[in-house]
Amino acid sequence: MSEWWTYRLDDFLMFAPTTYQRLFALYNAQVWPAQLLALPLAALALWLLACRPARWRLACALVAAGWLWTAWAFHWRRYAGIHTAAPWFAAGFALQALVLAWLARPGSRWHMPARTGWPRGLALALVAGAVLLQPLAELLPDRPWRQAALFGLTPDATAVGTLGLLALLQRPGAGWWQAAAWAVPLLWCLASAATLWTLGLPSWRWLLLAPVLALLARWAATSSRR
């Protein structure tokens, strides 16, 4: 039996790049016409965050619905067919949906300041990138449009957009609730980046950069209030 430190990431890979990419094509075909609902709802969430920050709870609820859908329709129903850890991913995504729903509940101490500045602009850019640009960028390396990864329907774009959302939110003495809200999106970006890197897909760079940008925006917004 080989020592554990002799293993590489690709030794744990359970599928080929073509299998992973075909998963998205089949998934999009099977959930159609959910895309016709997901796209306008994602655009609505982005508009609310950018133009109606007082209505952030509705945007947060929409994002929570995207996490719940992705947990069931993508991880549980499809990804589990090629990845044995997918049921655990589904549980994590469902948990994140509950956390976001809790943050958006009436009477929550979380709020979204309407102040301007580059931290808010950076956080909104992450949301906009996840909703509008990330699905298109993933199609550039010869991936057909049927494999588009949409916000609210697939995990990577949903996690990145959620990091932008969380960077916009504030709460006095957030404590462990803030850590809980950030944990799953951050962990998923790292896990997915490792998978994409092993598969040789270039979008792994974005999944490593996005968390850094979100944490930078959050740190800058917090520092400016001191």
LINMOQUI-V352458 format. One record per pair of residues at least 4 apart in sequence whose ideal C-beta (glycine too) atoms are under 7 Angstrom apart, sorted by the first residue. I is the first residue (numbers start at 1). GAP is how many residues later the second one is. D is the distance in whole Angstrom. If there is no record, write none. Layout:
i=I gap=GAP d=D
i=I gap=GAP d=D
This chain:
i=2 gap=4 d=5
i=7 gap=4 d=5
i=9 gap=185 d=6
i=9 gap=189 d=5
i=10 gap=188 d=5
i=13 gap=185 d=5
i=14 gap=68 d=6
i=14 gap=69 d=6
i=14 gap=70 d=7
i=15 gap=4 d=4
i=15 gap=5 d=6
i=15 gap=67 d=5
i=17 gap=4 d=6
i=17 gap=182 d=4
i=17 gap=183 d=6
i=17 gap=184 d=6
i=18 gap=4 d=6
i=19 gap=4 d=7
i=19 gap=63 d=6
i=20 gap=179 d=6
i=21 gap=4 d=7
i=21 gap=122 d=6
i=21 gap=126 d=5
i=22 gap=4 d=6
i=23 gap=4 d=6
i=23 gap=55 d=6
i=23 gap=56 d=7
i=23 gap=59 d=6
i=24 gap=4 d=6
i=24 gap=123 d=4
i=24 gap=125 d=6
i=24 gap=130 d=7
i=25 gap=4 d=6
i=25 gap=121 d=4
i=25 gap=122 d=5
i=26 gap=4 d=6
i=27 gap=4 d=6
i=27 gap=47 d=6
i=27 gap=51 d=5
i=28 gap=4 d=7
i=28 gap=7 d=7
i=28 gap=118 d=6
i=28 gap=120 d=7
i=29 gap=117 d=7
i=31 gap=42 d=6
i=31 gap=122 d=7
i=34 gap=4 d=6
i=34 gap=119 d=6
i=35 gap=4 d=6
i=35 gap=115 d=6
i=35 gap=118 d=7
i=37 gap=4 d=6
i=38 gap=4 d=6
i=38 gap=112 d=6
i=38 gap=114 d=5
i=38 gap=115 d=5
i=39 gap=4 d=6
i=39 gap=111 d=7
i=40 gap=4 d=6
i=41 gap=4 d=7
i=41 gap=21 d=5
i=41 gap=111 d=6
i=42 gap=4 d=7
i=42 gap=89 d=5
i=42 gap=109 d=4
i=42 gap=110 d=5
i=43 gap=4 d=6
i=43 gap=88 d=6
i=44 gap=4 d=6
i=44 gap=18 d=7
i=45 gap=4 d=6
i=45 gap=14 d=4
i=45 gap=17 d=4
i=45 gap=18 d=6
i=46 gap=4 d=6
i=46 gap=81 d=5
i=46 gap=82 d=6
i=46 gap=85 d=5
i=47 gap=4 d=6
i=48 gap=4 d=5
i=48 gap=7 d=5
i=48 gap=8 d=7
i=48 gap=10 d=6
i=48 gap=11 d=4
i=49 gap=4 d=7
i=49 gap=7 d=6
i=49 gap=10 d=5
i=49 gap=75 d=6
i=49 gap=78 d=6
i=49 gap=116 d=7
i=49 gap=119 d=6
i=50 gap=74 d=5
i=53 gap=59 d=4
i=53 gap=61 d=5
i=55 gap=4 d=7
i=56 gap=4 d=6
i=56 gap=56 d=4
i=57 gap=4 d=6
i=57 gap=47 d=4
i=58 gap=4 d=7
i=59 gap=4 d=7
i=60 gap=4 d=6
i=60 gap=40 d=5
i=60 gap=43 d=6
i=60 gap=44 d=4
i=60 gap=105 d=7
i=61 gap=4 d=7
i=61 gap=40 d=7
i=61 gap=43 d=5
i=62 gap=4 d=7
i=63 gap=4 d=7
i=63 gap=37 d=6
i=63 gap=98 d=7
i=63 gap=99 d=6
i=63 gap=102 d=6
i=64 gap=4 d=7
i=64 gap=33 d=5
i=64 gap=36 d=4
i=64 gap=37 d=5
i=64 gap=40 d=7
i=65 gap=4 d=6
i=66 gap=4 d=6
i=66 gap=85 d=7
i=66 gap=86 d=3
i=66 gap=92 d=5
i=67 gap=4 d=6
i=67 gap=26 d=5
i=67 gap=29 d=5
i=67 gap=30 d=4
i=67 gap=33 d=7
i=67 gap=91 d=6
i=68 gap=4 d=7
i=68 gap=26 d=6
i=68 gap=29 d=4
i=69 gap=4 d=5
i=69 gap=83 d=7
i=69 gap=84 d=7
i=70 gap=4 d=5
i=70 gap=5 d=7
i=70 gap=23 d=5
i=70 gap=83 d=7
i=70 gap=84 d=6
i=70 gap=85 d=5
i=70 gap=88 d=6
i=71 gap=4 d=6
i=71 gap=5 d=6
i=71 gap=19 d=5
i=71 gap=22 d=4
i=71 gap=23 d=4
i=71 gap=26 d=7
i=72 gap=4 d=5
i=72 gap=5 d=6
i=72 gap=18 d=7
i=73 gap=4 d=5
i=74 gap=4 d=6
i=74 gap=5 d=6
i=74 gap=80 d=6
i=74 gap=81 d=6
i=75 gap=4 d=5
i=75 gap=5 d=7
i=75 gap=11 d=5
i=75 gap=14 d=4
i=75 gap=15 d=4
i=75 gap=18 d=6
i=76 gap=4 d=6
i=76 gap=11 d=6
i=76 gap=14 d=4
i=79 gap=4 d=5
i=79 gap=7 d=4
i=79 gap=10 d=7
i=80 gap=6 d=4
i=80 gap=7 d=6
i=85 gap=4 d=6
i=86 gap=4 d=6
i=87 gap=4 d=7
i=88 gap=4 d=7
i=89 gap=4 d=6
i=90 gap=4 d=6
i=91 gap=4 d=6
i=92 gap=4 d=6
i=92 gap=92 d=5
i=93 gap=4 d=7
i=93 gap=62 d=7
i=94 gap=4 d=7
i=95 gap=4 d=6
i=95 gap=89 d=7
i=96 gap=4 d=6
i=96 gap=88 d=4
i=96 gap=89 d=7
i=97 gap=4 d=6
i=98 gap=4 d=6
i=99 gap=4 d=7
i=99 gap=81 d=6
i=99 gap=82 d=5
i=100 gap=4 d=6
i=101 gap=4 d=7
i=103 gap=5 d=6
i=103 gap=7 d=5
i=103 gap=78 d=6
i=104 gap=4 d=7
i=109 gap=62 d=5
i=109 gap=63 d=6
i=110 gap=59 d=5
i=110 gap=61 d=4
i=111 gap=59 d=6
i=112 gap=56 d=5
i=112 gap=57 d=6
i=113 gap=57 d=6
i=115 gap=5 d=7
i=116 gap=4 d=6
i=117 gap=4 d=7
i=117 gap=107 d=7
i=118 gap=4 d=6
i=119 gap=4 d=6
i=119 gap=98 d=4
i=119 gap=101 d=4
i=119 gap=102 d=4
i=120 gap=4 d=6
i=120 gap=48 d=7
i=121 gap=4 d=6
i=122 gap=4 d=7
i=122 gap=91 d=6
i=122 gap=95 d=4
i=123 gap=4 d=7
i=123 gap=41 d=5
i=123 gap=44 d=4
i=123 gap=45 d=5
i=123 gap=91 d=7
i=123 gap=94 d=4
i=124 gap=4 d=6
i=124 gap=40 d=7
i=125 gap=4 d=6
i=126 gap=4 d=6
i=126 gap=34 d=6
i=126 gap=35 d=7
i=126 gap=37 d=6
i=126 gap=38 d=3
i=126 gap=84 d=6
i=126 gap=87 d=6
i=126 gap=88 d=6
i=127 gap=4 d=6
i=127 gap=34 d=5
i=127 gap=37 d=4
i=127 gap=38 d=6
i=128 gap=4 d=5
i=128 gap=5 d=7
i=129 gap=4 d=5
i=129 gap=5 d=6
i=129 gap=31 d=7
i=130 gap=4 d=5
i=130 gap=21 d=5
i=130 gap=27 d=5
i=130 gap=30 d=4
i=130 gap=31 d=3
i=130 gap=34 d=7
i=131 gap=20 d=5
i=131 gap=30 d=6
i=133 gap=4 d=6
i=134 gap=4 d=6
i=134 gap=15 d=7
i=134 gap=23 d=5
i=134 gap=26 d=6
i=135 gap=13 d=5
i=135 gap=14 d=6
i=135 gap=15 d=5
i=135 gap=22 d=6
i=138 gap=5 d=6
i=138 gap=11 d=5
i=138 gap=65 d=5
i=139 gap=4 d=5
i=139 gap=6 d=6
i=139 gap=9 d=6
i=141 gap=61 d=6
i=143 gap=4 d=5
i=149 gap=5 d=4
i=149 gap=7 d=6
i=149 gap=8 d=5
i=150 gap=4 d=6
i=150 gap=7 d=6
i=151 gap=6 d=4
i=151 gap=7 d=6
i=151 gap=10 d=5
i=152 gap=6 d=6
i=154 gap=4 d=7
i=155 gap=4 d=6
i=155 gap=33 d=6
i=155 gap=37 d=7
i=156 gap=4 d=6
i=156 gap=36 d=5
i=156 gap=51 d=6
i=157 gap=4 d=6
i=158 gap=4 d=6
i=159 gap=4 d=7
i=159 gap=26 d=4
i=159 gap=29 d=5
i=159 gap=30 d=5
i=160 gap=29 d=7
i=160 gap=50 d=5
i=161 gap=4 d=7
i=162 gap=4 d=6
i=162 gap=23 d=5
i=163 gap=4 d=6
i=163 gap=22 d=5
i=163 gap=47 d=6
i=163 gap=48 d=6
i=163 gap=51 d=4
i=164 gap=4 d=7
i=164 gap=50 d=6
i=165 gap=4 d=7
i=166 gap=15 d=6
i=166 gap=16 d=6
i=166 gap=48 d=7
i=167 gap=47 d=5
i=167 gap=50 d=4
i=167 gap=51 d=4
i=167 gap=54 d=7
i=171 gap=7 d=7
i=174 gap=4 d=4
i=176 gap=4 d=6
i=177 gap=4 d=6
i=178 gap=4 d=6
i=179 gap=4 d=6
i=182 gap=4 d=6
i=183 gap=4 d=6
i=184 gap=4 d=6
i=185 gap=4 d=6
i=186 gap=4 d=7
i=186 gap=25 d=5
i=187 gap=4 d=6
i=188 gap=4 d=6
i=189 gap=4 d=6
i=189 gap=18 d=5
i=189 gap=21 d=6
i=189 gap=22 d=5
i=190 gap=4 d=7
i=191 gap=4 d=7
i=192 gap=4 d=6
i=192 gap=15 d=5
i=193 gap=4 d=6
i=193 gap=11 d=4
i=193 gap=14 d=4
i=193 gap=15 d=5
i=194 gap=4 d=6
i=195 gap=4 d=6
i=196 gap=5 d=4
i=196 gap=7 d=6
i=196 gap=8 d=4
i=196 gap=11 d=7
i=197 gap=7 d=4
i=203 gap=4 d=7
i=204 gap=4 d=7
i=205 gap=4 d=6
i=206 gap=4 d=6
i=209 gap=4 d=6
i=210 gap=4 d=6
i=211 gap=4 d=6
i=212 gap=4 d=6
i=213 gap=4 d=6
i=214 gap=4 d=6
i=215 gap=4 d=6
i=216 gap=4 d=6
i=217 gap=4 d=6
i=218 gap=4 d=6
i=219 gap=4 d=6
i=220 gap=4 d=6
